[in-house]
Amino acid sequence: MTSDHKKPGVAFWATVVVIGVLIPTAIYVGAYAWVIEPVSVVAHLTSGEKHRFVVARYPRLGQSSIWRTFFGPANQLDRLVRPYVWQKD
């Protein structure tokens, strides 16, 4: 008795990649896009100077720093892809 077991083909591995990598990535990026809010902030220095910069705010998630850590990689990528949103005013 011989057994004819086929090895997984290209279609199988493409499906594994889509399910294992692309779908979770799309969910992560979509969640980031839904919760992010770029906010312009003015910092007053002791020398009297003012500096303006844009920070990420997550109003739908609260003030916990865990969100800044969790969405940090997406925020860095967003700053590269959309610099016009994150530039100083």
C-alpha positions as CSV (number, residue, x, y, z in Angstrom):
1,M,0.0,0.0,0.0
2,T,1.4,3.3,-1.0
3,S,0.2,6.6,0.1
4,D,-0.2,9.5,-2.4
5,H,0.0,12.6,-0.1
6,K,0.6,15.8,-2.1
7,K,2.8,18.5,-0.6
8,P,1.1,21.9,-0.1
9,G,1.2,24.0,-3.3
10,V,1.6,27.7,-4.0
11,A,-2.1,28.4,-3.6
12,F,-2.0,26.9,-0.1
13,W,1.0,29.0,1.0
14,A,-0.5,32.1,-0.5
15,T,-3.6,31.5,1.5
16,V,-1.6,31.0,4.7
17,V,0.2,34.4,4.0
18,V,-3.0,36.2,3.4
19,I,-4.7,34.8,6.5
20,G,-1.6,34.9,8.8
21,V,-0.1,38.3,7.8
22,L,-2.2,40.5,5.5
23,I,-5.5,40.3,7.4
24,P,-4.1,41.1,10.8
25,T,-2.0,43.9,9.3
26,A,-5.1,45.4,7.7
27,I,-7.0,45.2,10.9
28,Y,-4.1,46.9,12.8
29,V,-3.7,49.8,10.3
30,G,-7.5,50.2,10.0
31,A,-7.8,50.5,13.8
32,Y,-5.0,53.0,13.9
33,A,-6.7,55.1,11.1
34,W,-9.9,55.0,13.1
35,V,-8.5,56.1,16.4
36,I,-5.7,58.6,15.5
37,E,-6.1,62.3,15.8
38,P,-3.2,64.6,15.0
39,V,-3.2,67.5,17.4
40,S,-1.1,70.7,17.2
41,V,0.6,71.5,20.5
42,V,2.5,74.7,21.5
43,A,5.4,74.3,24.0
44,H,6.4,77.4,25.9
45,L,10.1,77.2,26.9
46,T,11.6,79.0,29.9
47,S,13.6,81.3,27.5
48,G,10.2,82.6,26.2
49,E,10.3,80.8,22.9
50,K,7.4,78.9,21.5
51,H,7.7,75.6,19.7
52,R,4.8,74.1,17.7
53,F,4.6,70.4,16.9
54,V,2.0,67.8,16.2
55,V,1.3,64.9,18.5
56,A,-0.8,61.8,18.2
57,R,-3.9,61.7,20.3
58,Y,-6.3,58.7,20.7
59,P,-9.6,60.2,21.9
60,R,-11.6,57.1,21.4
61,L,-9.3,55.0,23.6
62,G,-8.5,57.3,26.6
63,Q,-5.3,58.7,28.0
64,S,-3.5,55.4,28.7
65,S,0.1,55.3,27.4
66,I,-0.4,51.7,26.2
67,W,-2.0,53.0,23.1
68,R,0.9,55.2,22.2
69,T,3.1,52.1,22.6
70,F,0.8,49.8,20.7
71,F,0.2,52.2,17.8
72,G,3.8,53.6,17.8
73,P,5.0,51.6,14.7
74,A,1.9,52.7,12.8
75,N,2.4,56.3,13.8
76,Q,6.0,56.3,12.7
77,L,4.9,54.8,9.3
78,D,2.1,57.4,9.1
79,R,4.6,60.2,9.7
80,L,6.7,58.9,6.7
81,V,3.7,58.4,4.4
82,R,1.8,61.6,5.3
83,P,4.3,64.2,6.4
84,Y,2.0,67.1,5.5
85,V,-0.3,66.0,8.4
86,W,2.5,65.8,10.9
87,Q,4.6,68.9,10.0
88,K,5.0,71.8,12.4
89,D,2.4,74.6,11.9
